[in-house]
Amino acid sequence: LLAGPTRYYPVDYASGESQLPVSELMLKEPLSQGETTTVTVVWPDTGQDTVVMDLQPATLAGMSNPFRLTDVPVVEG
């Protein structure tokens, strides 16, 4: 999550030897053009109404799918 010059990482928890984010870990079904989906991820409150969600290029088990979503509305859950 980008908020001004600061990058925030998702809230995580310990599971055995791993640190896992509080989110859906595997989105297996590809989306077709025009389709939408909802994904839950938990970050600290930055006090903004909209945020930029940014995933930098990284390799996890051979997968690398960087993206940037802008103007994401912040809602309380």
PyMOL Python script that loads the backbone (N, CA, C, O; Angstrom):
from pymol import cmd

cmd.read_pdbstr("""\
ATOM      1  N   LEU A   1       0.865  -1.158   0.000  1.00  0.00           N
ATOM      2  CA  LEU A   1       0.000   0.000   0.000  1.00  0.00           C
ATOM      3  C   LEU A   1       0.907   1.214   0.000  1.00  0.00           C
ATOM      4  O   LEU A   1       1.815   1.310   0.826  1.00  0.00           O
ATOM      5  N   LEU A   2       0.676   2.135  -0.907  1.00  0.00           N
ATOM      6  CA  LEU A   2       1.456   3.359  -0.957  1.00  0.00           C
ATOM      7  C   LEU A   2       0.648   4.502  -0.383  1.00  0.00           C
ATOM      8  O   LEU A   2      -0.509   4.708  -0.751  1.00  0.00           O
ATOM      9  N   ALA A   3       1.263   5.243   0.522  1.00  0.00           N
ATOM     10  CA  ALA A   3       0.631   6.427   1.102  1.00  0.00           C
ATOM     11  C   ALA A   3       1.705   7.496   1.147  1.00  0.00           C
ATOM     12  O   ALA A   3       2.544   7.509   2.047  1.00  0.00           O
ATOM     13  N   GLY A   4       1.675   8.398   0.166  1.00  0.00           N
ATOM     14  CA  GLY A   4       2.744   9.386   0.053  1.00  0.00           C
ATOM     15  C   GLY A   4       4.061   8.661  -0.195  1.00  0.00           C
ATOM     16  O   GLY A   4       4.123   7.789  -1.062  1.00  0.00           O
ATOM     17  N   PRO A   5       5.113   8.999   0.542  1.00  0.00           N
ATOM     18  CA  PRO A   5       6.408   8.353   0.316  1.00  0.00           C
ATOM     19  C   PRO A   5       6.569   7.032   1.083  1.00  0.00           C
ATOM     20  O   PRO A   5       7.645   6.434   1.053  1.00  0.00           O
ATOM     21  N   THR A   6       5.515   6.571   1.769  1.00  0.00           N
ATOM     22  CA  THR A   6       5.620   5.390   2.630  1.00  0.00           C
ATOM     23  C   THR A   6       4.954   4.180   1.996  1.00  0.00           C
ATOM     24  O   THR A   6       3.864   4.281   1.434  1.00  0.00           O
ATOM     25  N   ARG A   7       5.620   3.033   2.092  1.00  0.00           N
ATOM     26  CA  ARG A   7       5.055   1.756   1.643  1.00  0.00           C
ATOM     27  C   ARG A   7       4.668   0.957   2.888  1.00  0.00           C
ATOM     28  O   ARG A   7       5.497   0.724   3.768  1.00  0.00           O
ATOM     29  N   TYR A   8       3.392   0.537   2.953  1.00  0.00           N
ATOM     30  CA  TYR A   8       2.908  -0.276   4.063  1.00  0.00           C
ATOM     31  C   TYR A   8       2.713  -1.700   3.582  1.00  0.00           C
ATOM     32  O   TYR A   8       2.207  -1.926   2.483  1.00  0.00           O
ATOM     33  N   TYR A   9       3.112  -2.657   4.397  1.00  0.00           N
ATOM     34  CA  TYR A   9       2.913  -4.057   4.072  1.00  0.00           C
ATOM     35  C   TYR A   9       1.640  -4.549   4.752  1.00  0.00           C
ATOM     36  O   TYR A   9       1.251  -4.012   5.789  1.00  0.00           O
ATOM     37  N   PRO A  10       0.981  -5.569   4.182  1.00  0.00           N
ATOM     38  CA  PRO A  10      -0.261  -6.070   4.790  1.00  0.00           C
ATOM     39  C   PRO A  10      -0.012  -6.593   6.200  1.00  0.00           C
ATOM     40  O   PRO A  10       1.090  -7.018   6.545  1.00  0.00           O
ATOM     41  N   VAL A  11      -1.080  -6.548   7.009  1.00  0.00           N
ATOM     42  CA  VAL A  11      -1.026  -7.154   8.329  1.00  0.00           C
ATOM     43  C   VAL A  11      -0.754  -8.641   8.131  1.00  0.00           C
ATOM     44  O   VAL A  11      -1.320  -9.266   7.234  1.00  0.00           O
ATOM     45  N   ASP A  12       0.114  -9.208   8.969  1.00  0.00           N
ATOM     46  CA  ASP A  12       0.420 -10.630   8.820  1.00  0.00           C
ATOM     47  C   ASP A  12       0.343 -11.342  10.169  1.00  0.00           C
ATOM     48  O   ASP A  12       0.168 -10.719  11.216  1.00  0.00           O
ATOM     49  N   TYR A  13       0.480 -12.660  10.107  1.00  0.00           N
ATOM     50  CA  TYR A  13       0.428 -13.478  11.318  1.00  0.00           C
ATOM     51  C   TYR A  13       1.377 -14.655  11.154  1.00  0.00           C
ATOM     52  O   TYR A  13       1.716 -15.034  10.033  1.00  0.00           O
ATOM     53  N   ALA A  14       1.801 -15.227  12.260  1.00  0.00           N
ATOM     54  CA  ALA A  14       2.702 -16.378  12.235  1.00  0.00           C
ATOM     55  C   ALA A  14       1.897 -17.659  12.124  1.00  0.00           C
ATOM     56  O   ALA A  14       0.909 -17.856  12.831  1.00  0.00           O
ATOM     57  N   SER A  15       2.337 -18.525  11.224  1.00  0.00           N
ATOM     58  CA  SER A  15       1.742 -19.849  11.070  1.00  0.00           C
ATOM     59  C   SER A  15       2.896 -20.839  10.957  1.00  0.00           C
ATOM     60  O   SER A  15       3.469 -21.020   9.883  1.00  0.00           O
ATOM     61  N   GLY A  16       3.224 -21.465  12.057  1.00  0.00           N
ATOM     62  CA  GLY A  16       4.393 -22.340  12.056  1.00  0.00           C
ATOM     63  C   GLY A  16       5.639 -21.510  11.850  1.00  0.00           C
ATOM     64  O   GLY A  16       5.909 -20.588  12.619  1.00  0.00           O
ATOM     65  N   GLU A  17       6.397 -21.827  10.824  1.00  0.00           N
ATOM     66  CA  GLU A  17       7.627 -21.096  10.500  1.00  0.00           C
ATOM     67  C   GLU A  17       7.396 -19.952   9.523  1.00  0.00           C
ATOM     68  O   GLU A  17       8.350 -19.260   9.169  1.00  0.00           O
ATOM     69  N   SER A  18       6.151 -19.727   9.071  1.00  0.00           N
ATOM     70  CA  SER A  18       5.863 -18.745   8.029  1.00  0.00           C
ATOM     71  C   SER A  18       5.150 -17.517   8.587  1.00  0.00           C
ATOM     72  O   SER A  18       4.450 -17.599   9.596  1.00  0.00           O
ATOM     73  N   GLN A  19       5.336 -16.379   7.919  1.00  0.00           N
ATOM     74  CA  GLN A  19       4.548 -15.175   8.148  1.00  0.00           C
ATOM     75  C   GLN A  19       3.601 -15.061   6.963  1.00  0.00           C
ATOM     76  O   GLN A  19       4.052 -14.976   5.821  1.00  0.00           O
ATOM     77  N   LEU A  20       2.292 -15.057   7.215  1.00  0.00           N
ATOM     78  CA  LEU A  20       1.303 -15.029   6.147  1.00  0.00           C
ATOM     79  C   LEU A  20       0.466 -13.760   6.236  1.00  0.00           C
ATOM     80  O   LEU A  20       0.110 -13.343   7.338  1.00  0.00           O
ATOM     81  N   PRO A  21       0.140 -13.129   5.098  1.00  0.00           N
ATOM     82  CA  PRO A  21      -0.691 -11.929   5.136  1.00  0.00           C
ATOM     83  C   PRO A  21      -2.146 -12.269   5.435  1.00  0.00           C
ATOM     84  O   PRO A  21      -2.614 -13.368   5.138  1.00  0.00           O
ATOM     85  N   VAL A  22      -2.852 -11.310   6.026  1.00  0.00           N
ATOM     86  CA  VAL A  22      -4.292 -11.461   6.261  1.00  0.00           C
ATOM     87  C   VAL A  22      -4.970 -11.091   4.940  1.00  0.00           C
ATOM     88  O   VAL A  22      -5.352  -9.939   4.736  1.00  0.00           O
ATOM     89  N   SER A  23      -5.115 -12.063   4.055  1.00  0.00           N
ATOM     90  CA  SER A  23      -5.689 -11.849   2.728  1.00  0.00           C
ATOM     91  C   SER A  23      -5.932 -13.199   2.059  1.00  0.00           C
ATOM     92  O   SER A  23      -5.533 -14.244   2.571  1.00  0.00           O
ATOM     93  N   GLU A  24      -6.598 -13.154   0.900  1.00  0.00           N
ATOM     94  CA  GLU A  24      -6.674 -14.353   0.076  1.00  0.00           C
ATOM     95  C   GLU A  24      -5.274 -14.577  -0.488  1.00  0.00           C
ATOM     96  O   GLU A  24      -4.656 -13.654  -1.019  1.00  0.00           O
ATOM     97  N   LEU A  25      -4.781 -15.801  -0.369  1.00  0.00           N
ATOM     98  CA  LEU A  25      -3.419 -16.072  -0.823  1.00  0.00           C
ATOM     99  C   LEU A  25      -3.351 -16.521  -2.269  1.00  0.00           C
ATOM    100  O   LEU A  25      -2.377 -16.230  -2.964  1.00  0.00           O
ATOM    101  N   MET A  26      -4.363 -17.218  -2.726  1.00  0.00           N
ATOM    102  CA  MET A  26      -4.318 -17.768  -4.075  1.00  0.00           C
ATOM    103  C   MET A  26      -5.595 -17.408  -4.823  1.00  0.00           C
ATOM    104  O   MET A  26      -6.681 -17.862  -4.463  1.00  0.00           O
ATOM    105  N   LEU A  27      -5.465 -16.612  -5.841  1.00  0.00           N
ATOM    106  CA  LEU A  27      -6.577 -16.305  -6.735  1.00  0.00           C
ATOM    107  C   LEU A  27      -6.328 -17.104  -7.999  1.00  0.00           C
ATOM    108  O   LEU A  27      -5.544 -16.692  -8.854  1.00  0.00           O
ATOM    109  N   LYS A  28      -6.985 -18.236  -8.122  1.00  0.00           N
ATOM    110  CA  LYS A  28      -6.652 -19.188  -9.175  1.00  0.00           C
ATOM    111  C   LYS A  28      -7.380 -18.956 -10.486  1.00  0.00           C
ATOM    112  O   LYS A  28      -6.847 -19.272 -11.550  1.00  0.00           O
ATOM    113  N   GLU A  29      -8.581 -18.415 -10.431  1.00  0.00           N
ATOM    114  CA  GLU A  29      -9.366 -18.269 -11.648  1.00  0.00           C
ATOM    115  C   GLU A  29      -9.003 -16.976 -12.364  1.00  0.00           C
ATOM    116  O   GLU A  29      -9.149 -15.898 -11.789  1.00  0.00           O
ATOM    117  N   PRO A  30      -8.532 -17.057 -13.607  1.00  0.00           N
ATOM    118  CA  PRO A  30      -8.238 -15.820 -14.345  1.00  0.00           C
ATOM    119  C   PRO A  30      -9.527 -15.062 -14.656  1.00  0.00           C
ATOM    120  O   PRO A  30     -10.585 -15.662 -14.846  1.00  0.00           O
ATOM    121  N   LEU A  31      -9.421 -13.753 -14.704  1.00  0.00           N
ATOM    122  CA  LEU A  31     -10.576 -12.919 -15.041  1.00  0.00           C
ATOM    123  C   LEU A  31     -10.569 -12.625 -16.530  1.00  0.00           C
ATOM    124  O   LEU A  31      -9.520 -12.377 -17.125  1.00  0.00           O
ATOM    125  N   SER A  32     -11.738 -12.656 -17.114  1.00  0.00           N
ATOM    126  CA  SER A  32     -11.887 -12.252 -18.508  1.00  0.00           C
ATOM    127  C   SER A  32     -12.064 -10.740 -18.557  1.00  0.00           C
ATOM    128  O   SER A  32     -12.376 -10.112 -17.546  1.00  0.00           O
ATOM    129  N   GLN A  33     -11.866 -10.166 -19.725  1.00  0.00           N
ATOM    130  CA  GLN A  33     -12.038  -8.727 -19.880  1.00  0.00           C
ATOM    131  C   GLN A  33     -13.441  -8.318 -19.441  1.00  0.00           C
ATOM    132  O   GLN A  33     -14.432  -8.921 -19.856  1.00  0.00           O
ATOM    133  N   GLY A  34     -13.515  -7.278 -18.591  1.00  0.00           N
ATOM    134  CA  GLY A  34     -14.790  -6.777 -18.110  1.00  0.00           C
ATOM    135  C   GLY A  34     -15.277  -7.437 -16.830  1.00  0.00           C
ATOM    136  O   GLY A  34     -16.206  -6.929 -16.201  1.00  0.00           O
ATOM    137  N   GLU A  35     -14.680  -8.550 -16.426  1.00  0.00           N
ATOM    138  CA  GLU A  35     -15.068  -9.213 -15.182  1.00  0.00           C
ATOM    139  C   GLU A  35     -14.453  -8.489 -13.991  1.00  0.00           C
ATOM    140  O   GLU A  35     -13.432  -7.814 -14.124  1.00  0.00           O
ATOM    141  N   THR A  36     -15.072  -8.631 -12.844  1.00  0.00           N
ATOM    142  CA  THR A  36     -14.534  -8.050 -11.608  1.00  0.00           C
ATOM    143  C   THR A  36     -14.474  -9.122 -10.529  1.00  0.00           C
ATOM    144  O   THR A  36     -15.082 -10.184 -10.654  1.00  0.00           O
ATOM    145  N   THR A  37     -13.737  -8.828  -9.480  1.00  0.00           N
ATOM    146  CA  THR A  37     -13.660  -9.708  -8.323  1.00  0.00           C
ATOM    147  C   THR A  37     -13.424  -8.852  -7.090  1.00  0.00           C
ATOM    148  O   THR A  37     -13.070  -7.679  -7.202  1.00  0.00           O
ATOM    149  N   THR A  38     -13.619  -9.431  -5.929  1.00  0.00           N
ATOM    150  CA  THR A  38     -13.347  -8.754  -4.667  1.00  0.00           C
ATOM    151  C   THR A  38     -12.251  -9.522  -3.944  1.00  0.00           C
ATOM    152  O   THR A  38     -12.310 -10.745  -3.821  1.00  0.00           O
ATOM    153  N   VAL A  39     -11.252  -8.790  -3.469  1.00  0.00           N
ATOM    154  CA  VAL A  39     -10.152  -9.384  -2.734  1.00  0.00           C
ATOM    155  C   VAL A  39     -10.004  -8.621  -1.420  1.00  0.00           C
ATOM    156  O   VAL A  39      -9.983  -7.390  -1.410  1.00  0.00           O
ATOM    157  N   THR A  40      -9.904  -9.345  -0.329  1.00  0.00           N
ATOM    158  CA  THR A  40      -9.741  -8.717   0.979  1.00  0.00           C
ATOM    159  C   THR A  40      -8.269  -8.758   1.388  1.00  0.00           C
ATOM    160  O   THR A  40      -7.630  -9.809   1.360  1.00  0.00           O
ATOM    161  N   VAL A  41      -7.750  -7.595   1.766  1.00  0.00           N
ATOM    162  CA  VAL A  41      -6.400  -7.470   2.300  1.00  0.00           C
ATOM    163  C   VAL A  41      -6.479  -6.470   3.442  1.00  0.00           C
ATOM    164  O   VAL A  41      -7.197  -5.475   3.340  1.00  0.00           O
ATOM    165  N   VAL A  42      -5.753  -6.717   4.527  1.00  0.00           N
ATOM    166  CA  VAL A  42      -5.815  -5.846   5.694  1.00  0.00           C
ATOM    167  C   VAL A  42      -4.504  -5.093   5.853  1.00  0.00           C
ATOM    168  O   VAL A  42      -3.435  -5.697   5.943  1.00  0.00           O
ATOM    169  N   TRP A  43      -4.598  -3.754   5.888  1.00  0.00           N
ATOM    170  CA  TRP A  43      -3.450  -2.883   6.125  1.00  0.00           C
ATOM    171  C   TRP A  43      -3.752  -1.969   7.307  1.00  0.00           C
ATOM    172  O   TRP A  43      -4.905  -1.818   7.709  1.00  0.00           O
ATOM    173  N   PRO A  44      -2.699  -1.358   7.862  1.00  0.00           N
ATOM    174  CA  PRO A  44      -2.954  -0.322   8.879  1.00  0.00           C
ATOM    175  C   PRO A  44      -3.713   0.849   8.253  1.00  0.00           C
ATOM    176  O   PRO A  44      -3.597   1.098   7.053  1.00  0.00           O
ATOM    177  N   ASP A  45      -4.489   1.566   9.067  1.00  0.00           N
ATOM    178  CA  ASP A  45      -5.235   2.731   8.601  1.00  0.00           C
ATOM    179  C   ASP A  45      -4.261   3.876   8.344  1.00  0.00           C
ATOM    180  O   ASP A  45      -3.537   4.294   9.248  1.00  0.00           O
ATOM    181  N   THR A  46      -4.242   4.381   7.112  1.00  0.00           N
ATOM    182  CA  THR A  46      -3.365   5.509   6.768  1.00  0.00           C
ATOM    183  C   THR A  46      -4.110   6.836   6.822  1.00  0.00           C
ATOM    184  O   THR A  46      -3.509   7.890   6.616  1.00  0.00           O
ATOM    185  N   GLY A  47      -5.419   6.798   7.100  1.00  0.00           N
ATOM    186  CA  GLY A  47      -6.206   8.016   7.199  1.00  0.00           C
ATOM    187  C   GLY A  47      -6.648   8.593   5.873  1.00  0.00           C
ATOM    188  O   GLY A  47      -7.131   9.724   5.834  1.00  0.00           O
ATOM    189  N   GLN A  48      -6.499   7.853   4.780  1.00  0.00           N
ATOM    190  CA  GLN A  48      -6.877   8.327   3.456  1.00  0.00           C
ATOM    191  C   GLN A  48      -8.227   7.754   3.035  1.00  0.00           C
ATOM    192  O   GLN A  48      -8.649   6.707   3.525  1.00  0.00           O
ATOM    193  N   ASP A  49      -8.903   8.460   2.115  1.00  0.00           N
ATOM    194  CA  ASP A  49     -10.163   7.966   1.559  1.00  0.00           C
ATOM    195  C   ASP A  49      -9.934   7.004   0.402  1.00  0.00           C
ATOM    196  O   ASP A  49     -10.735   6.097   0.177  1.00  0.00           O
ATOM    197  N   THR A  50      -8.839   7.199  -0.335  1.00  0.00           N
ATOM    198  CA  THR A  50      -8.444   6.291  -1.411  1.00  0.00           C
ATOM    199  C   THR A  50      -6.945   6.034  -1.276  1.00  0.00           C
ATOM    200  O   THR A  50      -6.208   6.858  -0.734  1.00  0.00           O
ATOM    201  N   VAL A  51      -6.508   4.885  -1.774  1.00  0.00           N
ATOM    202  CA  VAL A  51      -5.100   4.506  -1.670  1.00  0.00           C
ATOM    203  C   VAL A  51      -4.610   3.919  -2.990  1.00  0.00           C
ATOM    204  O   VAL A  51      -5.393   3.672  -3.907  1.00  0.00           O
ATOM    205  N   VAL A  52      -3.312   3.704  -3.065  1.00  0.00           N
ATOM    206  CA  VAL A  52      -2.686   3.014  -4.193  1.00  0.00           C
ATOM    207  C   VAL A  52      -2.211   1.656  -3.682  1.00  0.00           C
ATOM    208  O   VAL A  52      -1.424   1.577  -2.739  1.00  0.00           O
ATOM    209  N   MET A  53      -2.692   0.602  -4.308  1.00  0.00           N
ATOM    210  CA  MET A  53      -2.273  -0.758  -3.965  1.00  0.00           C
ATOM    211  C   MET A  53      -1.246  -1.184  -5.001  1.00  0.00           C
ATOM    212  O   MET A  53      -1.535  -1.221  -6.197  1.00  0.00           O
ATOM    213  N   ASP A  54      -0.045  -1.506  -4.535  1.00  0.00           N
ATOM    214  CA  ASP A  54       1.074  -1.742  -5.430  1.00  0.00           C
ATOM    215  C   ASP A  54       1.779  -3.034  -5.051  1.00  0.00           C
ATOM    216  O   ASP A  54       2.171  -3.206  -3.897  1.00  0.00           O
ATOM    217  N   LEU A  55       1.944  -3.934  -5.994  1.00  0.00           N
ATOM    218  CA  LEU A  55       2.701  -5.159  -5.770  1.00  0.00           C
ATOM    219  C   LEU A  55       3.918  -5.121  -6.671  1.00  0.00           C
ATOM    220  O   LEU A  55       3.801  -5.192  -7.895  1.00  0.00           O
ATOM    221  N   GLN A  56       5.075  -5.011  -6.066  1.00  0.00           N
ATOM    222  CA  GLN A  56       6.325  -4.951  -6.807  1.00  0.00           C
ATOM    223  C   GLN A  56       6.655  -6.320  -7.388  1.00  0.00           C
ATOM    224  O   GLN A  56       6.216  -7.343  -6.864  1.00  0.00           O
ATOM    225  N   PRO A  57       7.432  -6.339  -8.476  1.00  0.00           N
ATOM    226  CA  PRO A  57       7.840  -7.631  -9.029  1.00  0.00           C
ATOM    227  C   PRO A  57       8.564  -8.459  -7.968  1.00  0.00           C
ATOM    228  O   PRO A  57       9.517  -7.990  -7.344  1.00  0.00           O
ATOM    229  N   ALA A  58       8.111  -9.667  -7.776  1.00  0.00           N
ATOM    230  CA  ALA A  58       8.727 -10.591  -6.818  1.00  0.00           C
ATOM    231  C   ALA A  58       8.460 -11.999  -7.301  1.00  0.00           C
ATOM    232  O   ALA A  58       7.527 -12.240  -8.066  1.00  0.00           O
ATOM    233  N   THR A  59       9.269 -12.908  -6.857  1.00  0.00           N
ATOM    234  CA  THR A  59       9.077 -14.292  -7.263  1.00  0.00           C
ATOM    235  C   THR A  59       8.734 -15.120  -6.045  1.00  0.00           C
ATOM    236  O   THR A  59       9.515 -15.208  -5.098  1.00  0.00           O
ATOM    237  N   LEU A  60       7.561 -15.725  -6.074  1.00  0.00           N
ATOM    238  CA  LEU A  60       7.121 -16.634  -5.027  1.00  0.00           C
ATOM    239  C   LEU A  60       6.730 -17.935  -5.708  1.00  0.00           C
ATOM    240  O   LEU A  60       5.733 -17.988  -6.427  1.00  0.00           O
ATOM    241  N   ALA A  61       7.494 -18.957  -5.489  1.00  0.00           N
ATOM    242  CA  ALA A  61       7.248 -20.256  -6.129  1.00  0.00           C
ATOM    243  C   ALA A  61       7.165 -20.117  -7.646  1.00  0.00           C
ATOM    244  O   ALA A  61       6.339 -20.759  -8.294  1.00  0.00           O
ATOM    245  N   GLY A  62       8.044 -19.259  -8.213  1.00  0.00           N
ATOM    246  CA  GLY A  62       8.101 -19.109  -9.657  1.00  0.00           C
ATOM    247  C   GLY A  62       7.052 -18.195 -10.248  1.00  0.00           C
ATOM    248  O   GLY A  62       6.952 -18.099 -11.472  1.00  0.00           O
ATOM    249  N   MET A  63       6.250 -17.507  -9.413  1.00  0.00           N
ATOM    250  CA  MET A  63       5.200 -16.631  -9.925  1.00  0.00           C
ATOM    251  C   MET A  63       5.625 -15.184  -9.747  1.00  0.00           C
ATOM    252  O   MET A  63       6.171 -14.817  -8.706  1.00  0.00           O
ATOM    253  N   SER A  64       5.379 -14.370 -10.749  1.00  0.00           N
ATOM    254  CA  SER A  64       5.663 -12.945 -10.648  1.00  0.00           C
ATOM    255  C   SER A  64       4.572 -12.195 -11.400  1.00  0.00           C
ATOM    256  O   SER A  64       4.514 -12.240 -12.628  1.00  0.00           O
ATOM    257  N   ASN A  65       3.713 -11.509 -10.665  1.00  0.00           N
ATOM    258  CA  ASN A  65       2.588 -10.800 -11.265  1.00  0.00           C
ATOM    259  C   ASN A  65       2.467  -9.404 -10.667  1.00  0.00           C
ATOM    260  O   ASN A  65       1.519  -9.136  -9.929  1.00  0.00           O
ATOM    261  N   PRO A  66       3.408  -8.507 -10.968  1.00  0.00           N
ATOM    262  CA  PRO A  66       3.326  -7.160 -10.394  1.00  0.00           C
ATOM    263  C   PRO A  66       2.130  -6.389 -10.942  1.00  0.00           C
ATOM    264  O   PRO A  66       1.704  -6.601 -12.077  1.00  0.00           O
ATOM    265  N   PHE A  67       1.591  -5.481 -10.105  1.00  0.00           N
ATOM    266  CA  PHE A  67       0.486  -4.641 -10.556  1.00  0.00           C
ATOM    267  C   PHE A  67       0.418  -3.393  -9.694  1.00  0.00           C
ATOM    268  O   PHE A  67       1.038  -3.328  -8.632  1.00  0.00           O
ATOM    269  N   ARG A  68      -0.343  -2.397 -10.155  1.00  0.00           N
ATOM    270  CA  ARG A  68      -0.626  -1.188  -9.382  1.00  0.00           C
ATOM    271  C   ARG A  68      -2.070  -0.800  -9.646  1.00  0.00           C
ATOM    272  O   ARG A  68      -2.476  -0.624 -10.795  1.00  0.00           O
ATOM    273  N   LEU A  69      -2.853  -0.664  -8.561  1.00  0.00           N
ATOM    274  CA  LEU A  69      -4.231  -0.207  -8.629  1.00  0.00           C
ATOM    275  C   LEU A  69      -4.298   1.157  -7.961  1.00  0.00           C
ATOM    276  O   LEU A  69      -3.843   1.320  -6.829  1.00  0.00           O
ATOM    277  N   THR A  70      -4.861   2.130  -8.653  1.00  0.00           N
ATOM    278  CA  THR A  70      -4.924   3.486  -8.107  1.00  0.00           C
ATOM    279  C   THR A  70      -6.363   3.839  -7.736  1.00  0.00           C
ATOM    280  O   THR A  70      -7.311   3.229  -8.232  1.00  0.00           O
ATOM    281  N   ASP A  71      -6.512   4.830  -6.859  1.00  0.00           N
ATOM    282  CA  ASP A  71      -7.824   5.311  -6.426  1.00  0.00           C
ATOM    283  C   ASP A  71      -8.700   4.208  -5.843  1.00  0.00           C
ATOM    284  O   ASP A  71      -9.904   4.171  -6.096  1.00  0.00           O
ATOM    285  N   VAL A  72      -8.101   3.310  -5.065  1.00  0.00           N
ATOM    286  CA  VAL A  72      -8.842   2.224  -4.412  1.00  0.00           C
ATOM    287  C   VAL A  72      -9.564   2.817  -3.205  1.00  0.00           C
ATOM    288  O   VAL A  72      -8.904   3.372  -2.326  1.00  0.00           O
ATOM    289  N   PRO A  73     -10.904   2.720  -3.126  1.00  0.00           N
ATOM    290  CA  PRO A  73     -11.624   3.293  -1.990  1.00  0.00           C
ATOM    291  C   PRO A  73     -11.324   2.531  -0.704  1.00  0.00           C
ATOM    292  O   PRO A  73     -11.221   1.304  -0.711  1.00  0.00           O
ATOM    293  N   VAL A  74     -11.186   3.261   0.396  1.00  0.00           N
ATOM    294  CA  VAL A  74     -10.950   2.666   1.711  1.00  0.00           C
ATOM    295  C   VAL A  74     -12.302   2.529   2.405  1.00  0.00           C
ATOM    296  O   VAL A  74     -13.042   3.505   2.532  1.00  0.00           O
ATOM    297  N   VAL A  75     -12.619   1.314   2.853  1.00  0.00           N
ATOM    298  CA  VAL A  75     -13.871   1.075   3.563  1.00  0.00           C
ATOM    299  C   VAL A  75     -13.576   0.363   4.871  1.00  0.00           C
ATOM    300  O   VAL A  75     -12.594  -0.371   4.984  1.00  0.00           O
ATOM    301  N   GLU A  76     -14.427   0.584   5.848  1.00  0.00           N
ATOM    302  CA  GLU A  76     -14.295  -0.126   7.123  1.00  0.00           C
ATOM    303  C   GLU A  76     -15.068  -1.417   7.031  1.00  0.00           C
ATOM    304  O   GLU A  76     -16.193  -1.454   6.533  1.00  0.00           O
ATOM    305  N   GLY A  77     -14.448  -2.485   7.520  1.00  0.00           N
ATOM    306  CA  GLY A  77     -15.087  -3.795   7.417  1.00  0.00           C
ATOM    307  C   GLY A  77     -15.564  -4.323   8.720  1.00  0.00           C
ATOM    308  O   GLY A  77     -16.122  -5.419   8.776  1.00  0.00           O
TER     309      GLY A  77
END
""", "prot")
cmd.dss("prot")
cmd.show_as("cartoon", "prot")
cmd.util.cbc("prot")
cmd.orient("prot")
